[in-house]
Amino acid sequence: MAIEATTLESRGGRRWRIARVYYGWYVLFGMAVAMIVAEGVTFGSLSAYIEPLENQFGWSRAEVSMGFSVMVGTVGLFAPIIGLLIDSVGPRRLMLIGAPLCAVSFVLLAFMSELWQWYAYIALNSIALGMVAYIPAQALAVRWFDRRRALATSVIGASVWMGQLVMLPVVQLLISRLGWEDAFIYSGILVVAAYIVAFLLVRDRPQEAQETSQSAAISPTPIMETVSGLTLREAIRTPLFWAVVGGLMLFFFVIFGWLSQGVPYYRSVGYSETWAAQIVSLTAGGAVIWLLTAGTQLERFRRPERVACICVLFVAAALLVLYLTQGSVPGVAVAVVLYVIGFAATPPLEALILSRAFGLANFATIMGTAFMFQTIAIFFSPIIAGAIFDARGSYDLVLIIYACCAVGSSAVFLVASRLPQPLRRT
């Protein structure tokens, strides 16, 4: 942690040295708190609502699972616009709109009664979440940190999985005790509370914090990369951009699909509702530990695409283990370890690859555009998984498809690692 020392002199002439923490850590803490709650009660907990909504309304698993596709599809569609707003007006101002809008969407979800409302309100929720969560958090991490950028982006990535670890059991408990309607209401309240904390701490840029808070330590030299980098038009003309997007499309097809089907899968192979949620939460917990240890070392690799190439192979191995062992306890234990090693590093890797290759001047816009293309794969994954389960009564074919996509993703990242970087750090 970066700490500066300030020397003060008392009236008696005695000198005191007071350590001051670099303000970027306060920004990171504020966004981590907000991410844990916001991501946890949305993406991290959506699978907990599948069976309750099936039982309440008689919807099929494919119909309910499509809500997850609508969520990621909508945020992907609006991601370039959100990224442009982040680069122009800043993440902090967007919180004033996104957090209340997210709470309103949860209230609407609590009172829904038709399938179209499930899709419409979850779409509204995803737009609000896109304005305040992952893309703005990563943008802040790369703005505020240079030498420790991998650590900062790893903390943001860990917050996503910490959200699932912490909030999924909470949401599961709320559903079982109070019902899914009240679970949505309380989720909205938690999101607003978390973003009040974030709003008080977050500043968009180091220069802004220096002007508004003289009591917190600011980096003695500005991060020069904040004013350098490719434009979106320049970035999309490079082969590297499309190779990274292709690898992430295949990988997120697997990750987000499995995120939506994790609890239902474990229920389908005989685990209780509580244990199914616990396994998914333990997977997220392992991802947090892995990210905050190994993830902080990603900065040492000259081409992070090669790390991504290896990581997705671990995911493929995990899915094959589940298929071969049919969800037995030893098989699940091995699969969870392999899965954690593979999928946990992806969030910081994405930010690291894009910031190194294209710079920071238009980072949020470029990342939002990349996510828009990734969403094409993410959108269809839960629908396909739910439809296969409805038709076959098991997830065996889903596991095989996901494993093959993970292997394909690894191959694309290998190609990306051999392509030249359009923007090299000096």
C-alpha positions as CSV (number, residue, x, y, z in Angstrom):
1,M,0.0,0.0,0.0
2,A,1.4,3.4,-1.0
3,I,1.9,5.6,2.1
4,E,3.4,9.1,2.3
5,A,4.8,10.7,5.4
6,T,4.0,14.3,6.4
7,T,6.1,16.1,9.0
8,L,4.2,18.3,11.5
9,E,5.7,20.5,14.2
10,S,3.9,21.2,17.5
11,R,4.1,24.4,19.5
12,G,6.8,22.9,21.7
13,G,9.0,22.4,18.7
14,R,8.5,18.6,18.7
15,R,8.2,17.1,15.2
16,W,5.8,14.4,14.4
17,R,5.6,12.2,11.2
18,I,2.1,11.2,10.2
19,A,1.7,8.5,7.6
20,R,-1.0,9.2,5.0
21,V,-2.5,6.6,2.7
22,Y,-2.7,7.1,-1.0
23,Y,-6.2,8.2,-1.8
24,G,-6.6,5.6,-4.6
25,W,-7.0,2.9,-1.9
26,Y,-10.1,4.7,-0.6
27,V,-11.5,4.9,-4.1
28,L,-10.8,1.2,-4.5
29,F,-12.4,0.3,-1.1
30,G,-15.5,2.3,-1.9
31,M,-16.0,0.6,-5.3
32,A,-15.2,-2.8,-3.8
33,V,-18.0,-2.4,-1.2
34,A,-20.5,-1.3,-3.9
35,M,-19.4,-4.1,-6.2
36,I,-19.8,-6.8,-3.6
37,V,-23.4,-5.8,-3.0
38,A,-24.5,-4.8,-6.5
39,E,-22.9,-7.7,-8.3
40,G,-23.9,-10.1,-5.5
41,V,-27.6,-9.4,-5.5
42,T,-27.8,-9.4,-9.4
43,F,-25.5,-11.6,-11.4
44,G,-24.3,-13.5,-8.4
45,S,-27.7,-14.4,-7.1
46,L,-29.9,-14.7,-10.1
47,S,-29.7,-18.5,-10.2
48,A,-31.4,-18.6,-6.8
49,Y,-34.6,-17.2,-8.3
50,I,-34.9,-19.8,-11.0
51,E,-36.8,-22.5,-9.1
52,P,-39.0,-20.1,-7.1
53,L,-40.2,-18.3,-10.3
54,E,-40.8,-21.7,-12.0
55,N,-42.9,-22.8,-9.1
56,Q,-44.8,-19.4,-8.7
57,F,-45.7,-18.8,-12.4
58,G,-45.2,-22.2,-14.1
59,W,-42.5,-20.8,-16.4
60,S,-40.0,-23.2,-18.0
61,R,-36.3,-23.2,-17.0
62,A,-35.5,-21.8,-20.5
63,E,-37.9,-19.0,-20.0
64,V,-36.6,-18.0,-16.6
65,S,-33.0,-18.5,-17.7
66,M,-33.6,-16.1,-20.5
67,G,-33.9,-13.4,-17.9
68,F,-30.2,-13.8,-17.4
69,S,-29.6,-13.5,-21.1
70,V,-31.7,-10.3,-21.2
71,M,-29.7,-8.9,-18.4
72,V,-26.3,-9.4,-20.0
73,G,-27.6,-8.6,-23.4
74,T,-29.0,-5.3,-22.4
75,V,-25.9,-4.2,-20.5
76,G,-23.8,-5.3,-23.4
77,L,-26.0,-3.3,-25.9
78,F,-25.6,-0.2,-23.8
79,A,-22.0,-0.8,-22.7
80,P,-20.4,1.4,-25.4
81,I,-22.6,4.3,-24.4
82,I,-21.9,3.7,-20.7
83,G,-18.2,3.6,-21.5
84,L,-18.4,6.9,-23.4
85,L,-20.3,8.5,-20.4
86,I,-17.6,7.2,-18.0
87,D,-14.8,8.8,-20.1
88,S,-16.7,12.1,-20.5
89,V,-18.7,12.8,-17.3
90,G,-17.0,10.3,-14.9
91,P,-18.2,7.3,-12.8
92,R,-19.2,9.3,-9.7
93,R,-21.9,11.3,-11.5
94,L,-23.4,8.1,-13.0
95,M,-23.8,6.7,-9.5
96,L,-26.4,9.4,-8.8
97,I,-28.6,8.0,-11.6
98,G,-27.6,4.3,-11.6
99,A,-28.0,3.4,-8.0
100,P,-31.6,4.8,-7.5
101,L,-32.6,3.3,-10.9
102,C,-31.3,-0.1,-9.8
103,A,-33.4,0.1,-6.6
104,V,-36.5,1.0,-8.6
105,S,-36.0,-1.9,-10.8
106,F,-35.8,-4.3,-7.8
107,V,-39.1,-2.9,-6.6
108,L,-40.7,-3.5,-10.0
109,L,-39.4,-7.1,-10.0
110,A,-41.0,-7.7,-6.6
111,F,-44.4,-6.8,-8.1
112,M,-44.2,-8.6,-11.5
113,S,-46.8,-11.1,-12.6
114,E,-46.1,-11.7,-16.3
115,L,-43.1,-13.1,-18.2
116,W,-42.6,-9.9,-20.2
117,Q,-42.3,-8.0,-17.0
118,W,-39.5,-10.3,-15.8
119,Y,-37.6,-9.5,-19.0
120,A,-38.4,-5.7,-19.0
121,Y,-37.5,-5.1,-15.4
122,I,-34.4,-7.2,-15.5
123,A,-33.3,-5.2,-18.5
124,L,-33.8,-1.9,-16.6
125,N,-31.8,-3.4,-13.7
126,S,-29.0,-4.3,-16.0
127,I,-28.7,-0.8,-17.5
128,A,-28.6,0.7,-14.0
129,L,-26.0,-1.9,-12.9
130,G,-23.9,-1.1,-16.0
131,M,-23.7,2.5,-15.0
132,V,-22.4,1.8,-11.5
133,A,-20.6,-1.5,-11.4
134,Y,-18.0,-3.4,-13.4
135,I,-17.0,-1.1,-16.2
136,P,-16.8,2.1,-14.1
137,A,-15.0,0.2,-11.3
138,Q,-12.3,-1.1,-13.7
139,A,-12.0,2.4,-15.3
140,L,-11.3,3.8,-11.8
141,A,-8.8,1.1,-11.0
142,V,-6.7,1.8,-14.1
143,R,-7.0,5.5,-13.7
144,W,-5.8,5.5,-10.1
145,F,-3.1,2.9,-10.3
146,D,-0.1,2.4,-12.5
147,R,2.6,0.2,-11.0
148,R,0.0,-1.7,-8.9
149,R,-2.6,-1.8,-11.6
150,A,-2.8,-5.7,-11.6
151,L,-3.5,-5.6,-7.8
152,A,-6.2,-2.9,-8.2
153,T,-8.0,-4.7,-11.1
154,S,-7.7,-8.0,-9.1
155,V,-9.4,-6.3,-6.1
156,I,-12.3,-5.3,-8.5
157,G,-12.4,-8.8,-9.9
158,A,-12.4,-10.3,-6.4
159,S,-15.3,-8.0,-5.5
160,V,-17.4,-9.7,-8.2
161,W,-16.9,-13.1,-6.8
162,M,-17.0,-11.9,-3.2
163,G,-20.4,-10.6,-4.0
164,Q,-21.5,-14.1,-4.9
165,L,-19.9,-15.5,-1.8
166,V,-21.5,-13.0,0.6
167,M,-24.8,-12.1,-1.1
168,L,-25.9,-15.4,-2.6
169,P,-26.5,-17.1,0.8
170,V,-28.2,-13.9,2.0
171,V,-30.5,-13.8,-1.0
172,Q,-31.1,-17.5,-0.6
173,L,-32.1,-17.0,3.0
174,L,-34.3,-14.1,2.2
175,I,-36.1,-16.2,-0.4
176,S,-36.6,-19.2,1.8
177,R,-37.8,-17.1,4.8
178,L,-39.6,-14.1,3.3
179,G,-40.2,-15.1,-0.3
180,W,-38.7,-14.0,-3.6
181,E,-40.7,-10.7,-3.6
182,D,-39.2,-9.4,-0.4
183,A,-35.8,-10.6,-1.5
184,F,-36.0,-8.2,-4.4
185,I,-37.1,-5.3,-2.1
186,Y,-34.2,-5.9,0.3
187,S,-31.7,-6.2,-2.6
188,G,-32.7,-2.7,-3.7
189,I,-32.2,-1.3,-0.2
190,L,-28.8,-2.9,0.1
191,V,-27.7,-1.5,-3.3
192,V,-28.6,2.1,-2.3
193,A,-26.8,1.8,1.0
194,A,-23.7,0.5,-0.6
195,Y,-23.5,3.3,-3.2
196,I,-23.9,5.9,-0.6
197,V,-20.6,4.6,0.9
198,A,-19.1,4.6,-2.6
199,F,-20.2,8.1,-3.5
200,L,-18.7,9.5,-0.4
201,L,-15.3,8.0,-1.2
202,V,-14.9,7.9,-4.9
203,R,-13.3,10.6,-6.9
204,D,-13.1,10.3,-10.7
205,R,-9.4,11.2,-11.1
206,P,-6.3,11.8,-8.9
207,Q,-6.3,15.5,-9.9
208,E,-9.9,15.9,-8.7
209,A,-9.1,14.3,-5.3
210,Q,-6.1,16.6,-5.0
211,E,-8.3,19.7,-5.5
212,T,-11.1,18.5,-3.1
213,S,-9.2,16.7,-0.3
214,Q,-5.9,18.0,1.0
215,S,-5.9,15.6,3.9
216,A,-5.4,12.5,1.8
217,A,-2.2,11.6,0.1
218,I,-2.1,12.0,-3.7
219,S,0.4,10.4,-6.0
220,P,3.4,12.9,-6.3
221,T,3.4,12.4,-10.1
222,P,0.4,12.1,-12.3
223,I,-0.3,8.9,-14.2
224,M,0.8,10.0,-17.7
225,E,-1.1,7.2,-19.4
226,T,-4.4,9.0,-18.5
227,V,-3.8,11.3,-21.4
228,S,-2.5,8.8,-23.9
229,G,-4.0,5.9,-25.8
230,L,-5.8,4.9,-28.9
231,T,-9.2,6.1,-29.9
232,L,-12.0,3.5,-30.3
233,R,-11.8,3.8,-34.1
234,E,-8.0,3.1,-34.0
235,A,-8.5,0.2,-31.5
236,I,-11.1,-1.7,-33.6
237,R,-8.8,-1.6,-36.6
238,T,-6.2,-3.8,-34.9
239,P,-6.2,-7.6,-35.1
240,L,-5.4,-7.8,-31.4
241,F,-8.7,-6.1,-30.5
242,W,-10.7,-8.7,-32.4
243,A,-8.6,-11.6,-31.1
244,V,-9.1,-10.6,-27.5
245,V,-12.8,-10.0,-28.1
246,G,-13.1,-13.5,-29.7
247,G,-11.4,-15.2,-26.9
248,L,-13.5,-13.4,-24.3
249,M,-16.7,-14.2,-26.2
250,L,-16.1,-17.9,-26.0
251,F,-14.9,-17.7,-22.4
252,F,-17.8,-15.7,-21.2
253,F,-20.2,-17.9,-23.0
254,V,-19.0,-20.6,-20.6
255,I,-18.6,-18.5,-17.4
256,F,-21.9,-16.5,-17.5
257,G,-23.8,-19.6,-18.7
258,W,-22.5,-21.6,-15.8
259,L,-23.1,-18.7,-13.4
260,S,-26.8,-18.8,-14.3
261,Q,-27.0,-22.6,-14.0
262,G,-24.7,-23.4,-11.1
263,V,-27.4,-23.8,-8.4
264,P,-29.9,-25.6,-10.7
265,Y,-27.1,-28.0,-11.8
266,Y,-26.1,-29.0,-8.3
267,R,-29.8,-29.4,-7.5
268,S,-30.2,-31.7,-10.6
269,V,-27.5,-34.1,-9.4
270,G,-29.0,-34.5,-6.0
271,Y,-27.7,-31.7,-3.7
272,S,-30.1,-29.9,-1.5
273,E,-31.0,-26.2,-2.1
274,T,-28.8,-25.1,0.7
275,W,-25.8,-27.2,-0.4
276,A,-26.2,-26.1,-4.0
277,A,-26.0,-22.5,-2.9
278,Q,-23.0,-23.3,-0.6
279,I,-21.0,-24.9,-3.4
280,V,-21.5,-21.9,-5.7
281,S,-20.6,-19.6,-2.8
282,L,-17.5,-21.6,-2.0
283,T,-16.4,-21.4,-5.6
284,A,-16.7,-17.6,-5.4
285,G,-14.8,-17.6,-2.1
286,G,-12.0,-19.6,-3.7
287,A,-11.9,-17.1,-6.6
288,V,-11.5,-14.2,-4.1
289,I,-8.5,-15.9,-2.4
290,W,-6.9,-16.8,-5.7
291,L,-7.3,-13.3,-7.1
292,L,-5.9,-11.5,-4.1
293,T,-2.8,-13.8,-4.1
294,A,-1.9,-15.0,-7.6
295,G,-3.9,-12.3,-9.4
296,T,-1.7,-9.6,-8.0
297,Q,1.3,-11.0,-9.9
298,L,-0.3,-10.7,-13.3
299,E,1.5,-7.4,-13.8
300,R,4.8,-9.4,-14.1
301,F,3.7,-11.1,-17.4
302,R,4.6,-9.2,-20.6
303,R,1.7,-10.8,-22.5
304,P,-1.3,-11.5,-20.2
305,E,-3.0,-13.2,-23.2
306,R,-0.8,-16.2,-22.6
307,V,-2.0,-16.4,-19.0
308,A,-5.6,-16.3,-20.2
309,C,-4.8,-19.1,-22.7
310,I,-3.8,-21.3,-19.7
311,C,-6.6,-20.2,-17.4
312,V,-9.4,-21.3,-19.7
313,L,-7.9,-24.8,-20.1
314,F,-8.4,-25.2,-16.3
315,V,-12.1,-24.3,-16.8
316,A,-12.4,-26.9,-19.5
317,A,-10.9,-29.5,-17.2
318,A,-13.3,-28.6,-14.4
319,L,-16.3,-29.1,-16.6
320,L,-15.1,-32.4,-17.9
321,V,-14.5,-33.6,-14.4
322,L,-18.1,-32.8,-13.5
323,Y,-19.3,-34.6,-16.6
324,L,-17.2,-37.7,-15.9
325,T,-18.0,-38.0,-12.2
326,Q,-21.7,-37.1,-12.6
327,G,-21.5,-34.6,-9.7
328,S,-20.1,-36.9,-7.1
329,V,-18.7,-35.2,-3.9
330,P,-15.0,-35.9,-4.9
331,G,-15.7,-34.8,-8.4
332,V,-17.3,-31.6,-7.3
333,A,-14.3,-30.9,-5.0
334,V,-11.8,-31.3,-7.8
335,A,-13.9,-29.4,-10.3
336,V,-14.3,-26.4,-7.9
337,V,-10.5,-26.2,-7.5
338,L,-9.8,-26.3,-11.2
339,Y,-12.7,-23.9,-12.0
340,V,-11.4,-21.4,-9.5
341,I,-7.9,-21.4,-10.9
342,G,-9.2,-20.9,-14.3
343,F,-12.0,-18.4,-14.2
344,A,-11.0,-16.2,-11.3
345,A,-8.2,-14.3,-13.1
346,T,-10.4,-13.2,-16.1
347,P,-11.7,-9.8,-14.8
348,P,-8.2,-8.4,-14.1
349,L,-6.8,-10.0,-17.2
350,E,-9.4,-8.3,-19.5
351,A,-8.6,-4.9,-18.0
352,L,-4.9,-5.5,-18.1
353,I,-4.9,-6.6,-21.7
354,L,-7.0,-3.7,-22.9
355,S,-5.1,-1.0,-20.9
356,R,-1.7,-2.2,-22.0
357,A,-2.7,-2.6,-25.7
358,F,-4.7,0.5,-26.2
359,G,-3.9,2.9,-23.3
360,L,-6.1,4.8,-20.9
361,A,-7.4,7.8,-22.8
362,N,-10.5,6.0,-24.0
363,F,-10.3,2.8,-21.8
364,A,-13.9,2.7,-20.7
365,T,-15.2,3.3,-24.2
366,I,-13.0,0.5,-25.7
367,M,-13.8,-1.9,-22.8
368,G,-17.6,-1.1,-23.2
369,T,-17.4,-1.8,-26.9
370,A,-15.5,-5.1,-26.3
371,F,-18.2,-6.1,-23.8
372,M,-20.9,-5.4,-26.3
373,F,-19.5,-8.0,-28.7
374,Q,-18.9,-10.4,-25.8
375,T,-22.6,-10.1,-24.9
376,I,-23.6,-11.8,-28.2
377,A,-22.2,-15.0,-26.7
378,I,-23.3,-14.3,-23.1
379,F,-26.9,-13.7,-24.2
380,F,-27.4,-17.1,-25.8
381,S,-25.6,-19.2,-23.2
382,P,-28.2,-19.4,-20.4
383,I,-31.0,-19.9,-23.0
384,I,-29.2,-22.8,-24.6
385,A,-28.4,-24.4,-21.3
386,G,-31.9,-24.1,-20.0
387,A,-33.4,-25.4,-23.3
388,I,-31.1,-28.4,-23.2
389,F,-32.0,-29.2,-19.6
390,D,-35.7,-28.9,-20.5
391,A,-35.3,-31.3,-23.4
392,R,-32.9,-33.9,-21.9
393,G,-33.5,-33.5,-18.1
394,S,-29.8,-33.2,-17.4
395,Y,-26.8,-30.9,-17.9
396,D,-24.4,-33.5,-19.5
397,L,-24.5,-32.0,-23.0
398,V,-24.2,-28.5,-21.5
399,L,-21.0,-29.5,-19.8
400,I,-19.5,-30.9,-23.0
401,I,-20.5,-27.8,-25.0
402,Y,-19.0,-25.5,-22.4
403,A,-15.8,-27.5,-22.2
404,C,-15.3,-27.4,-26.0
405,C,-15.9,-23.6,-26.0
406,A,-13.3,-23.2,-23.3
407,V,-10.7,-25.1,-25.4
408,G,-11.6,-22.9,-28.3
409,S,-11.1,-19.7,-26.2
410,S,-7.7,-21.0,-25.2
411,A,-6.7,-21.3,-28.9
412,V,-7.9,-17.8,-29.7
413,F,-5.9,-16.3,-26.8
414,L,-2.8,-18.2,-28.0
415,V,-3.2,-16.4,-31.3
416,A,-3.7,-13.1,-29.6
417,S,-0.5,-13.5,-27.6
418,R,1.4,-13.6,-30.9
419,L,0.0,-10.4,-32.3
420,P,1.8,-7.1,-32.0
421,Q,0.5,-4.6,-29.4
422,P,-0.5,-1.3,-31.1
423,L,0.5,0.7,-28.0
424,R,3.7,-0.2,-26.2
425,R,4.7,1.1,-22.8
426,T,7.9,3.0,-22.7
